[in-house]
Amino acid sequence: MTDTANPWVRVPAPAKLNLMLHITGRRPDGYHNLQTLFQFLDYSDWLEFRCREDDQLTLTPAIDGVEHESNLIIRAARLLQNLAKTQGRTVPGADIRLTKRLPMGGGLGGGSSDAATTLLTLNQLWQCHQSLDQLAAQGLALGADVPVFVQGQAAFAEGVGEQLTPVPELEEKWFLVVRPDVHVNTGKVFSHKCLTRHTPVINMRLALEQGGNNDCQQVVSMIYPEVGKALNLLNKFSFAKMTGTGACIFSSFDSEAEAAKVSEQLPAEYERFIARGINYSPAHKILFRPS
């Protein structure tokens, strides 16, 4: 029986692509300064939320190999609960259901997007009254990609990825995204001695006009030959690039039909999907649509 007094709220957690990724220096805290262009895809995980009468948090299904309290979804919900406590308020718990479509370790930002959607949705359900800027600042503790998902706009990012300048005019192309059968360890990539760390800083105009490389791509291809193999294969049909620290790679097309034509020529062993690039998060369109 459906509980009409306490309905489930269903919200997407979209994928992102790094259309370029330059590493411009290493910081004293060990993190790297970077410049990147984020664009979302109309391809998402889905999360459903329902408030509880107690303060417990449940997540179904559990993700293999990830402890409950380590899951970014639960960590995001705890962050809001703890924030409320510091303000002298109490908020209920939540039941959360996850439909996972974005691969873990794929460079599509799935975990960060799930965390951001959790922050955005529970902020409303629990009436925490946090602004997007406040949620983005809090979410940075969960991951460098969380702020762009919280803000919900395609953006040019600097710093560790949290200094965002919206780029609403990005062309919304079609993308073929291919996932080699490998899980990339981001820490291993950023600690590798061969990683390019001093790419010259450019301004946003140049990034938009000229694009750029992914400075992680060469190292990832060295550590994980499966990624290099997939890049070489896709490059036979269309210019291919890696997103984030991989493992997913992508090519852009002017139409869905063009992307599908290339997809049909790839070996069946490769997981792949076709999606439209979008400049505004579909989570925001659901949560902030006029009533």
NORMOHU-V820855 format. One record per backbone hydrogen bond with DSSP energy under -0.5 kcal/mol. NH is the residue of the N-H (numbers start at 0). CO is the residue of the C=O. Records with the same first field share a line. If there is no record, write none. Layout:
# NORMOHU-V820855
NH->CO ; CO
This chain:
# NORMOHU-V820855
3->1
5->2
8->48
9->7
10->8 ; 46
12->44
14->42
15->107
16->38
18->16 ; 36
19->36
20->212
21->34
23->21 ; 32
24->32
26->30
29->26
32->24
33->158
34->21
35->156
36->19
37->35 ; 154
38->16
39->277
40->14
41->275
42->40
44->12
45->98
46->10
47->96
48->8
49->94
51->92
57->93
59->95
63->61
65->62
66->64
69->66
70->66 ; 67
74->70
75->71
76->72
77->73
78->74
79->75
80->76
81->77
82->78
83->79
84->80
85->81
86->82 ; 83
87->84
88->83
92->53
93->55
94->49
95->57
96->47
97->59
98->45
99->97
100->98
105->102
112->108
113->109
114->110
115->111
116->112
117->113
118->114
119->115
120->116
121->117
122->118
123->119
124->120
125->121
126->123
127->122
128->122
134->130
135->131
136->132
137->133
138->134
139->135
140->137
141->138
142->138
145->142
148->144
149->145
150->146
151->147
152->147
153->278
154->37
155->164
156->35 ; 154
157->162
160->157
162->157
163->161
164->155
166->153
169->166
172->170
173->252
174->274
175->250
176->174 ; 272
177->175 ; 248
178->270
179->177 ; 246
181->179
183->104 ; 181
185->183
188->184
189->185
190->186
191->188
194->191
195->214
198->22
206->202
207->203
208->204
209->205
210->205 ; 206
214->20 ; 212
216->213
219->215
220->216
221->217
222->218
223->219
224->222
226->223
227->223
228->224
229->225
230->226
231->227
232->228
233->229
234->230
235->231 ; 232
236->233
237->233
240->249
242->247
245->242
247->105
248->177
249->240
250->175
252->173
258->254
259->255
260->256
261->257
262->258
263->259
264->261
265->262
269->266
270->178 ; 268
272->176
274->174
276->172
277->39
280->151
284->280
285->281
286->282
287->283
288->285
